[in-house]
Amino acid sequence: MLNSITVRDYMTRHLLTFHADTDLFAAIDRLLEHRVHAAPVVDEHGHLIGLLSADDCLKNIIDGTYYEEVGGSVGASMMREVFSISPETDIMQATELLVRGGRRCLPVVENGKLIGQVSRHDLLRAVKQFAQHQHDKR
């Protein structure tokens, strides 16, 4: 059953991450280069402290244009309240959290440290592989 498959099996482990003191425009360049909508922000110990999304960057630009202060650091623009999950969360729980929460991805944290991220794409891959495996067993 799908609820026996954990996020650990399908999460992305090699992530684009930022630090709070990263220049916002450098972060925007990296988001565009890696073709991702958002990236976790970690401290020097690998603890998750925020999330920077394209929406956060655009909001900074809109607000900054109004006040004639565009740019700054990732820390000034990131979301600080980030919902994260355990690597032992099952695929169905993670899917529900993404869909019902309107999220695109969820950081995966173990022992306080960021170890990965699971996205809608990762979960679709898990469901597809599970369905193919079930079909092949028949």
N, C-alpha and C positions, 0 to 999 in steps of 0.2 A: 504494500500500500504506500501511497505517496507520503503519508505522514510518518513513515519510518525512514525517509531520506532526509538528511540534515543539510543545513546551509553549508557546513564545512565542505561537503562533497562538491559543491557547485560555485562557491564564492570565487571572486577574482582576488588573487593574492598580491599581484604586482600592481600597485596603485599609483596614480598620480596623487601626490599629497603636497600641501603647502604648510608653511609656518606663518604665524600671525604677523611677523615683520616683513614678509615677502611683499614687494611692490605690487600693487593691484594690476598695473598694466603688464607686468611680467607674468602674473598669474593668468590674465586674460589671454596672453599669447600662448601659454601652455595649454589652457582649456581648448583653444582653437586648434592647436597643433595635434592634440591627442583626441580631438573630436568627442569630448565628453561634456555633459551639461553641468556637472558639479564634481568637486573633489574635497576629501576630508582635510581638515586642518589639524595638525598635531603639534604637541610641544616637543622639547628636546629629548624627552624620554619615550616618545611614541604614543603618548596618551591623547585620545581624541578630545579636542577642545572646541571644535566648530566644523562648519561645512560652508564652503564657498560655492555658490551656484551662479550660472549665467544671469539669472534673475537678480541676484545680489549685486553683481557687477553693473547691470543695466540701471538698477535703482541708484547706485552710487553716481553713475554718470548723469542721470536725470537730476538728482538732488544737487550734485556738484556744479552742474551747469547753472542752476538757479542761483547758487551761492558763489559761483565763479571759483570753485575749489574742486575740480575733478581729479580723481586719483586717490593717492594715500596708500595705506597698507591693507593687506588681506584682513587683518584683525579688526579694522574699523568697519569692514563691510560684511563680514561673515555672519552666518547664523550661529549663535552661541548655544542655543537649546537644540540639541540634535538627538533624535531618537535612534538608538542603536540596538542591535540584537546579539545574542550569543551564537557561537558557531554550532551549538547543539539545537538551535531552533529548527523545527521541521519545515519542509518546503511549503506545506499548505499554510502554516501559520505565517510564514514570511510573505507568501503570495497575498494573503488576506491583508496584512499590514500595508503592503505596497498599494494594492488596489483601493482599499477602503480609506487609506490615509492620503491618497493622491500623490504618493511619492514615486520617484523614478528609481531610487536605490536606497539601500540601508547599509550603513557601516556595521561591520562585524567586530565586536570587541571581546577579548578574552583576558581575564586578569587585569583589567583596566587599560590594556593596550589595543590599539587598532591592529587587526591581523588580516583584514580583508573587507570586501564589500560585495553585496549581492544586489543584482539589478533585475529588472523585469526580463531582460534578455537571458540572464543566467537561469531564471526560474522557468522560462519557456523551454530552454534547452533540457532542463531536468525532467519536465513533464513529457517532452517529446521522447527522450531516451527511455523513460519508464514505460510509456505507451508502446514503443517499438519492442521493448523487451517482453512485455506482456503478450503482444501479438505473436512474436517469434516462439513463445512457449506453447502456443496452441497447436 
